[in-house]
Amino acid sequence: MGGDNPRINNRMEVIQMVAKINKDECVACGACVDVCPEDAITCDDVAVVDEAKCLDCGACVDECPNNAITME
């Protein structure tokens, strides 16, 4: 695939996104902690994501009642 066409790149780049918490919007309800399948989120005053554990599934984004989590 790609042949001689210079616009086609035969390499596949995988870009992993991780959950990012908006600390101004987070109310530390813990909903994201409960739904995370990898236990990548902890919550005291605000939620914190362990980026090494985050699988980019987005479950926490869907669960957050304050829309304080985005995938970046």
Stockholm file with secondary structure:
# STOCKHOLM 1.0

chainA/1-72         MGGDNPRINNRMEVIQMVAKINKDECVACGACVDVCPEDAITCDDVAVVDEAKCLDCGACVDECPNNAITME
#=GR chainA/1-72 SS CCTTCTTCCCCCCCCCCCEEECTTTCCCCCHHHHHCTTCCEEESSSEEECTTTCCSCCHHHHHCTTCCEEEC
#=GC SS_cons        CCTTCTTCCCCCCCCCCCEEECTTTCCCCCHHHHHCTTCCEEESSSEEECTTTCCSCCHHHHHCTTCCEEEC
//
